[in-house]
């Protein structure tokens, strides 16, 4: 018989299968990657039991819980837990604190002849461990930021490094006003948990220096953990450079060709194309105020013509018009100003190959 789990770090390092007994409303607010939610109670049942607990105490609440989860309902849920336990003999179950709900489920499984261990301390203990993981990394590790103008391919360079923490990847967002993907962003807590698990696994492999993209505090709807963001205000910076034409071509690839393909893959041909066009128009509208009236009208008209041509013939070349305009008139002046403000922190600048080699060498030096 396997004992209950107290080695929480190992759960994340080994991607151990986990069954979450919390109600869907708790699970949706925040969970861990790959975990399966098989709740003891529905949101409604949990609410009734919670009210009863406040008004009449624990014993009455437990009695009500057993009344609500009974007969066919209980049998159905027990079947789902048993199926998980049989499919994942190396896994564990947990509730919020590893208390009553875990014990009830364990008890019912035991009656069915299945001994299935729980995570001691439950969700709360695992979440605390991950919050501490990020905090400790900020205190103990070395960080360097990768900056550069829009479209220089910072993400492409990051994906070629072993010691990267991909904030945009974890947030499922490209970071700019046009950065929304075809699929939704994770909940804030899910974003923080995935980032912390990434840190945990990399530190376990002996990595003590991390490369991050130079981001703002918010990546779409996800907020960078405060201690990390505060550190990012003074970490050294490596600046990636590329020609204007290459940047336009890369933005065309990522934000037009690939984004359209992404929408089509998720929503089907016709609906995907419609939603993709809507997304681009909305992204332009989001910076309406910052562009100013005249510039917004002019660039929106170019975008409209480009979308019409793309949807009609598949030709994406007209998109270069609004992309070039946005870079020259909006993004480049803004980034140039930011670069000047951070000039004292830039320790290296170069093209993709030079920057990649520099960051790899820097990581090797950091290990000695």
C-alpha positions in Angstrom: 0.0 0.0 0.0 1.5 3.4 -1.0 1.6 6.0 1.7 0.1 9.5 1.4 2.4 11.9 -0.4 4.6 14.4 1.5 7.3 15.0 -1.2 5.4 17.7 -3.1 8.3 18.8 -5.2 8.5 15.3 -6.7 4.9 15.4 -7.9 5.8 18.3 -10.2 9.2 17.1 -11.2 7.8 13.7 -12.3 4.5 14.9 -13.7 2.7 12.5 -11.4 -1.0 12.0 -12.3 -3.3 14.0 -9.9 -7.0 13.9 -9.2 -8.5 17.1 -7.9 -11.6 16.6 -5.7 -12.4 20.4 -5.4 -15.6 21.8 -6.8 -15.4 23.1 -10.5 -15.5 26.8 -9.3 -12.4 26.2 -7.2 -10.6 24.3 -10.0 -11.4 26.9 -12.6 -9.9 29.7 -10.5 -6.6 27.8 -10.4 -5.1 24.4 -10.9 -1.9 22.5 -12.0 -1.1 21.5 -15.5 -2.5 18.1 -16.6 -4.6 17.6 -13.4 -8.0 16.0 -13.8 -10.9 17.6 -11.9 -13.3 14.8 -10.5 -15.1 16.7 -7.8 -16.7 15.2 -4.7 -19.4 17.9 -4.9 -20.8 20.2 -7.6 -20.6 24.0 -7.0 -24.2 24.0 -5.9 -23.8 21.1 -3.5 -20.6 22.7 -2.1 -22.4 25.9 -1.5 -25.3 24.2 0.4 -22.8 22.3 2.6 -20.8 25.5 3.2 -23.9 27.4 4.4 -24.9 24.5 6.6 -21.4 24.4 8.1 -21.5 28.1 9.0 -25.0 27.8 10.5 -25.0 24.4 12.2 -21.4 23.2 12.4 -19.3 20.4 11.0 -21.4 17.4 11.9 -24.5 18.8 10.3 -22.5 19.7 7.2 -21.1 16.2 6.8 -24.5 14.7 7.2 -25.9 17.0 4.5 -23.0 16.2 2.3 -23.7 12.5 2.5 -27.4 13.1 1.8 -26.5 15.2 -1.3 -23.9 12.7 -2.7 -25.8 9.4 -2.4 -27.3 6.6 -4.4 -26.8 6.8 -8.2 -24.9 10.2 -7.9 -22.4 8.6 -5.4 -22.1 5.5 -7.6 -21.4 7.5 -10.7 -18.7 9.6 -9.0 -17.1 6.6 -7.4 -16.9 4.9 -10.8 -15.0 7.9 -12.2 -12.5 8.0 -9.2 -12.0 4.2 -9.5 -11.4 4.5 -13.2 -8.8 7.2 -12.6 -7.1 5.2 -9.8 -6.9 2.1 -12.1 -5.6 4.1 -15.0 -3.0 5.9 -12.9 -1.8 3.5 -10.1 1.1 5.9 -9.4 -1.1 8.9 -8.9 -2.7 10.8 -5.9 -5.9 12.6 -5.0 -6.2 15.9 -3.2 -8.8 18.5 -2.1 -8.1 22.0 -0.9 -6.2 21.3 2.3 -6.0 17.5 2.1 -8.7 17.2 4.8 -12.3 16.1 4.9 -13.1 15.7 1.1 -9.9 13.7 0.5 -10.7 11.4 3.5 -14.3 10.8 2.3 -13.2 9.9 -1.2 -10.4 7.7 0.2 -12.9 6.0 2.4 -15.4 5.3 -0.4 -12.6 4.0 -2.6 -11.4 1.8 0.2 -14.9 0.3 0.5 -14.7 -0.5 -3.2 -11.4 -2.3 -2.5 -9.1 0.5 -3.8 -6.4 2.0 -1.6 -5.5 5.4 -3.1 -3.2 7.9 -1.4 -3.7 11.6 -1.0 -1.5 14.6 -1.1 -0.8 15.8 2.4 -1.8 19.4 2.7 -3.7 19.3 -0.6 -3.9 22.1 -3.1 -3.0 24.8 -0.6 0.4 23.1 0.2 1.3 22.5 -3.4 0.3 26.1 -4.4 2.4 27.5 -1.5 5.4 25.4 -2.7 5.1 26.9 -6.2 4.8 30.5 -4.9 8.0 29.9 -2.9 9.7 28.3 -5.9 9.4 31.5 -7.9 10.3 33.7 -5.0 13.4 31.7 -4.2 14.5 31.7 -7.9 14.3 35.5 -7.9 16.4 35.7 -4.7 19.0 33.0 -5.7 19.3 32.9 -9.5 20.8 35.1 -12.1 18.5 36.6 -14.7 19.1 38.4 -18.0 16.5 40.0 -20.3 16.3 39.8 -24.1 15.0 43.0 -25.6 14.6 44.4 -29.1 12.3 46.2 -31.4 9.0 44.6 -32.4 9.5 41.8 -34.9 13.2 41.1 -34.3 12.4 37.5 -33.5 13.0 37.5 -29.7 10.8 34.4 -29.3 12.6 32.5 -32.1 15.9 33.1 -30.3 14.5 32.2 -26.9 13.2 28.9 -28.2 16.8 27.9 -29.1 18.0 28.2 -25.5 17.8 25.7 -22.7 17.6 28.2 -19.8 14.6 30.3 -21.0 11.5 31.1 -19.0 9.0 31.7 -21.8 6.5 34.2 -20.2 4.6 34.6 -23.5 4.4 30.8 -24.0 3.0 30.2 -20.5 0.6 33.1 -20.9 -0.5 31.9 -24.4 -0.1 35.5 -25.7 2.5 37.3 -27.9 2.8 40.2 -25.5 1.8 43.1 -27.8 -1.6 44.7 -28.6 -1.8 42.3 -31.5 -0.6 39.3 -29.3 -3.9 37.4 -28.7 -3.9 33.8 -29.9 -6.8 31.8 -31.4 -7.1 29.9 -28.1 -7.8 31.4 -24.7 -5.3 32.5 -22.1 -4.9 30.5 -18.9 -6.3 31.7 -15.5 -3.9 33.9 -13.6 -3.1 31.2 -11.0 -2.6 28.5 -13.8 -0.1 30.9 -15.4 1.8 31.3 -12.2 1.8 27.6 -11.4 3.0 26.6 -14.9 5.8 29.2 -14.7 6.9 28.0 -11.2 6.9 24.3 -12.4 9.1 25.4 -15.3 11.5 27.0 -12.8 11.4 24.0 -10.5 12.3 21.5 -13.3 15.0 23.7 -14.7 16.6 24.3 -11.3 16.5 20.5 -10.7 18.5 20.1 -13.9 21.1 22.5 -12.4 20.2 25.6 -14.3 20.9 28.7 -12.2 20.6 31.4 -14.8 17.5 32.3 -16.7 16.7 34.3 -19.9 13.4 36.2 -20.0 11.9 38.4 -22.7 11.8 42.1 -21.7 8.0 42.3 -21.0 5.7 44.7 -19.4 3.9 43.7 -16.2 0.9 42.3 -18.1 1.1 39.7 -20.8 -2.4 39.9 -22.3 -4.5 39.1 -19.3 -1.8 37.4 -17.3 0.2 39.4 -14.7 3.9 38.6 -14.2 4.5 37.7 -10.6 5.4 40.9 -8.7 8.8 39.8 -7.3 9.9 38.7 -10.8 8.6 41.9 -12.4 10.4 44.1 -9.9 13.6 42.2 -10.6 13.1 42.8 -14.4 13.4 46.5 -13.7 17.1 46.2 -13.1 18.3 42.9 -14.7 20.9 43.3 -17.4 19.7 43.4 -21.0 20.8 41.9 -24.2 19.5 43.7 -27.3 18.5 41.8 -30.5 18.8 43.7 -33.8 17.4 42.9 -37.2 16.7 44.8 -40.5 13.4 46.6 -41.0 12.5 44.3 -43.9 13.1 41.1 -42.0 11.0 42.4 -39.1 8.1 43.2 -41.5 8.4 39.7 -43.0 8.4 38.1 -39.5 5.4 40.0 -38.3 3.6 39.1 -41.5 4.4 35.4 -40.8 3.4 35.5 -37.1 0.5 37.9 -37.0 -1.1 37.3 -40.4 -0.2 33.9 -42.0 0.2 31.8 -38.8 -2.5 33.5 -36.9 -5.0 32.9 -39.7 -4.0 29.3 -39.9 -4.4 29.0 -36.1 -7.9 30.3 -36.2 -8.8 28.0 -39.1 -7.4 25.0 -37.2 -9.5 25.9 -34.2 -12.8 27.1 -35.8 -12.8 25.6 -39.3 -12.2 27.4 -42.6 -15.1 29.9 -42.9 -15.6 30.8 -39.2 -11.9 30.8 -38.6 -11.2 33.3 -41.3 -14.0 35.5 -40.1 -12.8 35.4 -36.5 -9.2 36.0 -37.5 -10.2 39.2 -39.5 -12.3 40.3 -36.6 -9.3 39.8 -34.2 -6.9 41.9 -36.3 -9.5 44.7 -36.6 -10.1 44.6 -32.8 -6.3 44.7 -32.1 -6.0 47.8 -34.2 -9.0 49.3 -32.5 -7.4 48.6 -29.1 -4.6 51.1 -29.8 -7.0 53.7 -31.4 -6.3 56.3 -28.7 -2.6 55.9 -28.7 -2.4 56.1 -32.5 -4.6 59.2 -32.7 -7.6 59.7 -35.0 -5.9 60.4 -38.4 -3.3 57.7 -38.1 -5.8 55.1 -36.9 -8.2 55.8 -39.8 -5.3 55.5 -42.3 -3.8 52.3 -40.9 -7.3 50.7 -40.4 -8.1 51.4 -44.1 -4.9 49.7 -45.1 -5.7 46.7 -42.8 -9.2 46.5 -44.2 -8.0 46.4 -47.8 -5.4 43.8 -46.9 -7.9 41.6 -45.2 -10.3 41.9 -48.2 -7.6 40.8 -50.6 -6.4 38.0 -48.3 -9.9 36.5 -47.9 -10.6 36.9 -51.6 -7.4 35.5 -53.1 -5.2 34.3 -50.3 -2.6 37.0 -51.1 -1.2 38.5 -47.9 1.3 41.0 -49.4 -1.0 44.1 -48.9 -0.6 43.5 -45.1 2.9 45.0 -45.4 1.3 48.4 -45.7 -0.2 48.7 -42.3 2.6 46.7 -40.7 5.3 49.1 -42.0 3.1 52.1 -40.9 2.6 50.7 -37.4 6.3 50.0 -37.0 7.6 53.3 -38.3 5.0 55.5 -36.7 4.1 53.7 -33.5 6.2 50.8 -32.3 9.7 51.9 -33.2 9.6 55.4 -31.7 8.1 53.8 -28.5 10.8 51.1 -28.3 13.6 53.5 -29.2 12.5 55.6 -26.2 12.5 52.5 -24.0 15.9 51.5 -25.2 17.4 54.9 -24.4 15.9 54.7 -20.9 17.5 51.2 -20.4 20.8 51.9 -22.2 22.9 51.6 -19.1 21.7 48.0 -18.6 22.5 46.8 -22.1 25.5 44.5 -21.9 25.4 43.1 -25.5 23.7 43.9 -28.8 23.8 41.9 -32.0 21.8 39.9 -34.6 20.1 36.6 -33.8 23.1 34.4 -34.2 25.4 36.7 -32.2 22.8 37.1 -29.4 22.1 33.3 -29.3 25.9 32.5 -29.0 26.4 35.3 -26.4 23.6 34.0 -24.2 24.8 30.4 -24.5 28.3 31.5 -23.5 26.9 33.6 -20.7 25.0 30.6 -19.3 28.1 28.4 -19.5 30.1 31.0 -17.6 27.3 31.1 -15.0 27.8 27.4 -14.3 31.4 27.7 -13.3 
